[in-house]
Amino acid sequence: MGKYILKRVAYMLIVVWAVSLIAFVLLRAAPSDAAVLSLPDTATEEQIEAKRTELGLNDPYIVQYGNYMLGLLKGDLGTSIMYGYSCRQAIMSRLPATFNVAITSAVLILFISIPLGITAGVKQGTGIDFFATFFVVLLQSMAVVWVCILLLLIFTVKFNLLPAMGYKGWSRPEYLVMPIIASGYRLMTSLTRMGRSGMIDVLSEDYITCTYARGMSRFEVYTKYAFKNALIPIITIYGLNISTMLAGAVVIETVFNIPGIGTMLVNAVNHRDYPLVQSTLIVTAVIFAVITLIVDIVNAYIDRRMQLN
């Protein structure tokens, strides 16, 4: 297990480095100038040139990237051009809002989708299976933007039950209801579908027939053998989707005016805030890589054959 974890950690570091390099190249390829965007429209050429020198934009690209990576190794994410203070402070001030929506949505989804999907797989061809399948197909056909608008029309315009937008933290949980629904409905459908198909596939295996031949009860077969093997793809899908949710749903945060890292990243790109964009992408890449690592370890613990491969 130790060798397997070390190999996965090495892959994680390579992914984070690749993200930093791609972000650097794409931002420098953009046509606009960060120095111009950070100054008022009345700025002179001398002021723009002085700003470029201050930001280090006149240095060769390899020098700019090297300086940033050296600072990153020291724990310095740089200073935001747009906000004028450290990128770490800017990111940490936005992470709680994104975490509140994503983690709450992910936990609620877990307790709804897995029981529904597993039950549909066990009761294949029954009314429960039909309901789960219809439920999945209906929600998967809905775009995120459309769902956000639909929620606003129902809960705000029609019945005036929830505030349209804003964020007050857990002191005002009513502001989180619609973002949580919009953030998690796709993951809920994916887990339900994966649980159903995984359970159906596992129950058709020969070793399940052998367990019945040994005199085991259906409940014991489902809980001890079938559910454990059907759980591996569910964990994988769940972990990857949580990573995406934590990285910040730009559409959801924009529609509901949530001050998360998604909206901050969009603003940073528009203002060509190179340090903030790179730092945000690296932080989200680390979050994604760490959760993927945890998923791999959990899967390897459930199925020991993965360690051998």
PyMOL commands that set and color helices and strands:
alter all, ss='L'
color gray80, all
select helices_A, chain A and resi 2-29+34-37+45-55+61-73+87-122+127-140+144-158+169-171+173-175+177-203+206-213+218-246+250-255+261-270+274-302+305-308
alter helices_A, ss='H'
color red, helices_A
deselect
rebuild
show_as cartoon
